[in-house]
Amino acid sequence: MKLSPRTSMSQQLTLTPQLRQAIRLLQLSAIELEAEITTAVEENPLLELADDAEPDDEPTTDANGAERDGIEIEVLEAQESPLDYEPEWDEARPMHEGEGDNDAAARMVESDDLHDHLLWQLNLSPMSERDRRIGVALIDVIDDDGYIAESIDGLCASLRPEVEASPDEVLTVLHRVQRFDPVGVGARDLAECLCVQLSVLSDDTPGLELARRIVCHNLNELAKLGPERLAKHLCEDSQTVQEAVNLVRSLDPKPGAQIAPPPTQYVSPDCVAWLEAGIWRVSLTRSRPALAINRHYEGLIAQATREDASYMRGHLQEARWLIKSLETRSDTVLRVARSIVRQQSGFLDHGPEAMRPLTLREVAEELGLHESTISRATSRKYLRTPRGTFEFRHFFASGVDNGSGGATSSTAIQAMIRKLIEAEDPSKPLSDARLANDLKAMNVPVARRTVAKYREAMNIPASGERQRLN
C-alpha cells in the first residue's frame, strides 16, 4: 500500500470559551444573571459596578425602519426609562384608610410559619410539661395544609423513650391542638377537619346539626351526588340540605394554608412593552447591574511584575469577555421581544382571543438566528405589559386551521372556551360536544376531545361536575 499526502476541506464548529459563556448567559433568567454578575464582580478585581447603565453599542432603532404594520419598536435612553413611565397600570399595594400598627402586627403574625404559630399558642396554653412535650411532637408532624398523616400509635412510638404516652393521652392533647388557630389544624382527614370547625360554632347556627351529620357520614355522597340528590338519599327537604351544604362549603378544608401559604414566586421582567400614542413600544428594563472595567487596576498592569501582570491580564480579558457577552445577551433578548410584540400586537390590543399561532422557527427566520438561540432567549425571560407580566414562551402557541386559509392559536381557543363556559346557563352547563359545535360556528373547527384537553388544561370541571357544584 502506497502512502501519499492528500488535502481535504471540511467545516467544523468550535465552541470558543467566549461563545460558551455567551450561550450560558443567554439561558439564565434575570435573577440568575444578577447573581452571576455579583459573583463575577467579587471574584474579578478588574470588574466593577458602573453607576449608570452604559448605552448600547448597537443602534437602538430597528434595521428595517423601526416601524412595521403600525408598530414602532424602540429603546429609550436611560432618562426615558419606561420603568418611570407607567400610566396604564399600578402594582403598588394601596394603604387602606385606618391601617396602623395593629394591622402591621397582624400581617407579621400572618407571615409566621405554621409550626411557629402553633408552638406560640401551645406555650401560652396551661398544661403539664408532659402534655406540652406531646403537643410539640404533634405540631412537628403537621403538614403545611394542617393535617397529620402519622397514626396515633406511630406518634406514641416517636415520643419514646422521653415520654411514655398512651394513645388516649395523645388524643387528648391532639383535641386541644385542633382547636388552636386556625381551627381544624391537626386533623387526620378531611371529615375530622370539618367536624372540628363545626364543633366550635354556636348551637343556633342554621343547618349545623345536619351539616355535622353530612360531614361525619355522607361526605363522599355529597361529592358524588350533589345537594339535590343527597336530599333524596337522606329523605330530607332539599332547602334544608342546601342550607347545611352551604355551611359545610363555608369551612376551610386546608386550615394550615391560612398561616403557611405557598411561597410567592417572584420574577424580574427582562423587557417592558407599553402603548404610547397608539404605538407599542419595547425597551429593556435595565434591571441588571451595569459592569465596567476598573481603570485603576487596569493602569497597574504596566507597573506590575511579570507574574502579577500575567494574572491581571487574564482577569482583564475575562472582564472584557463578560461585558461583551452581556451586551450580546441584551441585544438578542431585545430583538426577540421586538419580534414577539410585532407578531402578537393583537393579543396586547384585544386579549387572549386575538393571540395568533407563533413558533420559534418563525422568529428565528425573521431575526436570522438559529432556532436553538431563540429557545434559549425565550426560556425564563419575561415581558411586562399592561395585561400582565408573561414569560416570552407564553406568546408561542400552536394553531388550528380555521378552513379559510388562516389559523387560530391554542391560546385563543382556550380563551373562547372559557368565555363560553362563563356565559353558560348554570343549570344547563355546556358539554364538550356542545362547546365544539359552538366553536365550529365561530369558524374554529376543533374536535370534542380537543375541547376536553383544553378545558382540563384550564382546570375547568366537566359539565356534569359543574352542574353539581352550581
C-alpha positions, -999 to +999 in steps of 0.1 A: +000+000+000+014+033-011+011+063+012+006+097-003-004+131+011-039+143+004-056+177+011-093+179+021-115+207+032-142+204+059-162+227+081-163+222+119-179+244+145-157+250+175-171+265+207-147+290+220-147+300+257-163+333+247-191+315+228-197+290+256-200+319+280-225+338+258-246+307+254-247+301+291-256+337+299-284+337+273-302+309+290-301+324+325-331+342+340-328+378+350-325+369+387-298+342+380-280+367+358-279+393+386-264+366+409-238+357+382-228+393+378-224+398+416-202+367+418-181+379+389-175+413+405-165+397+438-140+373+421-126+396+394-107+427+406-108+442+371-146+444+372-167+469+390-203+480+390-209+511+369-230+540+384-253+541+353-262+518+325-239+521+295-256+529+262-259+500+238-231+498+212-256+488+185-281+514+172-314+513+191-335+517+160-348+487+140-327+480+110-359+479+089-370+514+099-383+508+134-419+507+122-438+479+107-475+473+104-483+502+127-460+490+155-429+510+164-401+494+184-375+515+201-353+515+231-354+547+252-325+564+267-319+558+305-337+590+315-367+580+295-369+545+310-404+531+308-400+519+344-407+555+353-435+558+328-464+537+340-497+554+331-516+522+324-511+500+355-501+503+391-488+473+411-483+491+444-503+479+473-526+507+485-525+518+521-561+514+534-576+540+555-572+534+592-543+510+587-519+513+615-495+495+639-521+469+648-526+460+612-489+457+606-486+434+637-514+413+623-496+410+590-465+399+608-485+372+626-499+361+593-465+357+579-454+333+606-446+297+599-475+274+608-454+254+633-441+286+650-477+299+651-489+267+668-460+264+692-466+300+703-502+291+712-490+258+729-466+277+751-494+301+762-518+272+770-520+260+806-509+223+806-484+200+822-448+197+809-457+161+798-486+173+777-465+201+763-440+176+750-467+156+734-481+188+719-447+197+704-444+162+689-479+166+673-472+200+659-439+188+644-457+163+621-484+187+609-480+195+572-485+229+556-522+222+549-527+215+586-530+177+585-513+148+604-506+118+583-490+097+610-510+073+631-516+078+669-496+046+676-468+059+655-468+092+674-467+073+707-437+053+695-419+085+683-423+100+718-403+072+735-381+070+755-385+106+766-423+103+772-443+071+776-477+082+765-508+062+758-530+067+727-557+083+749-532+108+763-520+117+728-556+121+716-564+144+745-536+167+736-545+164+699-580+176+705-567+207+722-543+214+693-571+210+668-588+240+684-558+263+681-559+290+655-566+280+627-594+257+640-592+222+625-554+221+622-540+187+632-569+167+618-562+133+603-586+135+574-610+160+558-640+148+577-623+153+611-610+187+600-646+199+591-661+183+622-637+202+644-646+235+627-683+227+631-678+219+668-668+255+677-699+271+661-728+282+681-756+257+686-781+280+670-762+282+637-787+274+609-781+239+594-755+229+620-769+196+631-775+183+595-741+197+585-724+176+612-743+145+600-733+151+564-696+156+573-694+126+596-713+101+575-722+114+540-692+135+528-684+112+499-721+111+489-722+149+488-693+149+464-708+123+441-745+132+442-747+169+449-772+186+472-804+177+454-798+140+450-783+139+485-816+153+499-834+124+484-808+100+497-812+114+533-850+118+530-847+155+539-861+186+524-839+200+496-839+235+511-828+222+545-800+201+529-789+231+508-786+252+539-764+226+556-743+221+525-737+259+523-725+258+559-701+229+550-688+248+520-681+278+542-655+258+561-618+257+553-606+223+540-569+234+544-567+255+575-529+253+577-527+273+544-540+304+562-508+306+581-484+290+557-494+300+522-473+287+493-443+309+488-447+337+463-427+332+432-410+364+420-398+372+385-378+400+372-390+412+337-363+414+311-383+438+288-413+460+291-439+468+264-463+497+267-487+516+245-479+553+238-499+574+214-513+543+197-479+527+192-465+497+210-430+504+223-405+479+237-375+485+260-351+465+281-358+470+317-322+478+326-327+456+357-293+441+356-263+459+372-241+476+346-205+464+345-173+484+337-135+478+337-118+490+369-095+516+353-073+519+384-063+482+384-060+483+346-035+510+349-015+490+374-008+462+349+021+481+332+038+486+366+033+451+379+058+423+379+057+397+351+037+372+372+013+398+386+008+414+352+000+380+336-026+373+364-042+407+359-042+405+321-061+372+324-087+388+346-089+418+322-096+395+293-123+377+313-139+410+322-140+421+286-155+388+275-182+390+302-191+426+293-193+417+256-213+386+263-238+406+284-242+431+256-248+402+231-274+387+255-292+420+259-293+426+221-306+391+215-333+393+242-344+427+229-346+416+193-367+386+203-390+408+224-394+431+194-404+402+172-429+389+198-446+423+202-447+427+164-463+393+160-487+394+190-498+430+190-534+417+186-531+400+220-518+432+236-546+452+220-576+428+224-567+400+248-561+362+246-587+356+219-565+376+195-534+355+201-521+342+168-502+310+162-464+315+165-434+292+165-398+295+174-389+289+138-409+319+126-390+342+150-357+326+141-362+331+104-372+367+109-342+375+130-317+354+111-308+333+142-308+296+149-339+281+164-319+269+195-308+305+201-345+316+202-353+288+225-326+299+250-336+336+246-373+328+255-366+304+284-374+322+317-374+356+301-404+378+309-421+407+292-440+432+312-472+445+295-503+464+306-521+430+305-496+415+330-461+400+330-457+370+308-429+346+300-418+350+264-429+314+257-465+324+266-467+341+232-458+309+213-487+287+206-497+260+180-525+267+157-557+251+143-566+256+107-599+275+105-606+264+070-604+299+054-566+300+049-558+311+084-553+296+118-564+301+154-539+296+182-545+272+211-544+301+235-572+319+216-592+287+216-588+283+253-599+319+258-630+312+237-639+280+257-635+299+290-658+327+277-685+303+265-684+285+299-686+317+318-717+327+298-735+293+301-767+286+320-755+273+354-784+248+354-775+235+320-737+236+316-723+231+281-709+197+273-676+193+254-695+183+223-717+214+225-686+236+230-670+220+200-702+228+179-702+264+192-666+268+183-672+254+148-700+280+144-673+306+152-651+292+123-629+273+147-633+236+139-620+215+168-628+180+179-646+173+212-615+156+226-595+187+218-620+208+237-618+184+266-580+186+266-580+224+266-607+225+293-587+202+316-556+223+310-575+253+324-587+232+354-623+236+344-645+207+356-667+187+331-703+198+326-717+172+350-694+183+378-701+220+371-738+213+374-733+197+408-711+225+420-736+251+409 
